[in-house]
Amino acid sequence: MLRAAVTSALCLTACVASVQAAPTIREIRLADGWNDTNRITAPVYDGSALLAIEPIVSKYDKKARFVRRMGGNMFTKGPEYELDPGVDLAALLSEALRTEAPVMGFRQPAASASAWRLSGTLEDVFLESRQVYMGATLFYGYMDLDLQLVSPTGERHSRRLRLHSYSGSYNAGMGRRDEAEEAAAHMLVDGAQEALARINRELIRMPAHQAMGARLEQLSPGGLADRSATIRAVGLSGVSGAGAKLMALIASEPDENRRSDLIEAVGLVGPPEAVPVLDARYVTEDEDCRWSILKAMDYIGGAEAEHAITARGSKDQDGGPRRLAERIARQRK
């Protein structure tokens, strides 16, 4: 995940707002959504749970603009794009869920097997864009997912999940549609992994894979360079002791990019005791870490987290964190 501005000159014409209708994205390739951070190469769970994933159904407004700029002057306006009606984001999310579930450690059941069964609707989905002057194009993704989960014994559960993503990239002035398509794929892959981790944390409760304890031990103060994938895997797994260790690492980590990774991993683990600690850090953190704090507190949930999101995020001077807090508040109403 890109956390700092990438200093590469962009073509001036790519930064100037078009007076014509927004161009259209006609294809999103899930293969573009994996990178060195979110590519899972070994199971994070012990494989004891069976999970059948039914198609996620589209309920989002397909006529709404898909990539929306966050504002700014002629040099900092992000791109805007419509989405071709033939691109079904719910179908792509279903594919991402089915792809990620087995690599994370969920087992696919036979047709007649007793298993957890997941279905749902994609209520809303979009990207917001922002251009860093002479630097990266940033994309903030949002999905509103209404999930239904049936246990092997027939108990029915509902979960409404907000899923947030942040990515960025730069080009050499050849247009930014490829970057927007890649950001959309990244949002779907990250969202699938995080949705699976959250329903496991709250409902399925499959234990972490035995190897995750050793991976947690690999994380040490001053030794987090090139450990983004391990940090994410630990967060997804929820392995015992992860919350406390990740919080300790946040306090000692000088690099803002790695702190953001650690904060988001804490959100996936979901310890309620992390909320006041993250809240206290908010005013001293940089913009990217503040965005990650709001995401983490939303994933942890609870009244204290909701209050902190509103109190902190709604007053943030920067658009990324502030708009994230606004999206969360609107969906709660």
Steps between C-alpha positions, in 0.01 A plus 500: 500500500639839404524723810704795387502723194694354210711776352457455130388771261156457344390639169313828555213391280436199723444733797261745336131424552324395185199704393355196330318206650718269709658215302395143566675206664409192294701230675633420846742208530525342844853391413600867530384507862776289654836639605786403731301611805162333450603182316438213745753222446414275797179437699431737789235265653520136606256371235238369741205694355300424186369806315275512194485839327191582297500782243497851644214696342532854360281762667720805450397779266656407167423846360702678768850619416745232606822702540432840655755772554543645846552855385806722483642745248590433139823327604354282779166383364483126469345323199133409463361192324167341431469123520376302202169330593647170386758505782332331797695588814296260714593212270866603521476517878344152503794376294745665737331343804509154340863546404620627836299269729697180426841667506414655837405158636126455451409162350244472221227249586343235284147581392337295776745587777405691814679833472485872554323667207568859399281720281426869478457819303740774398305810603750765395846520348717780360845655493596857584810642336749766594805619311819584686664793324796367297445161663267209545134454421331376818183290506277448802266203462173433679266200501179451697438127526189342653587140584285206604670205665337167586683272743532122453219459756268741316543815711467816291719806549509837327800729480520842334864568417661820384823421316764766436808497279775745413750472218700722274714494191660734250549512127698693242213711372319237293165525677384348827235246399736203549579624850129532582430148371785364711372686807155346448652151479705571812184608684321176406788272603568682827128517570453127445784413738382743764136391479604137548724591794225700668230234470750245627585724796137567589318179406693204363796529741734265316838499683813643345729260318775364723763677289355843578656510845844476344411768247391727784839445663668618180369850570737696721588865562737622234447187294183576306654594166354276228259347755176655369368162379572340838333788685188461287493120535530529878212747508280281283575195714421659836763274658517511879710789626489687170304800628736581786816448295378704205404787731846493660661508156292801397633694797863432407485513118638824347393430141150628422442244225568208732297660779204512260544128425513423872194713579290331232611158625382595849161586350477151352591335832231716661603554865264755663779614732683638197238771441605746776867446413441574131278793590778651712747462212273668248603862547872424469482275195548589134206494257545142376520362853195702605306346210615155612396573859147586388484182290630290789251645747215440255607135464533458879155650550311593814366823649842628609643453151200665335529801730873532429446480123247781513693716745833466322427436137226755445739777606804380309662768285588249227246367253591131513431439870213750515314345207551152643339614826215660304432177307487303823263753657267503200467123495425487873200731461 
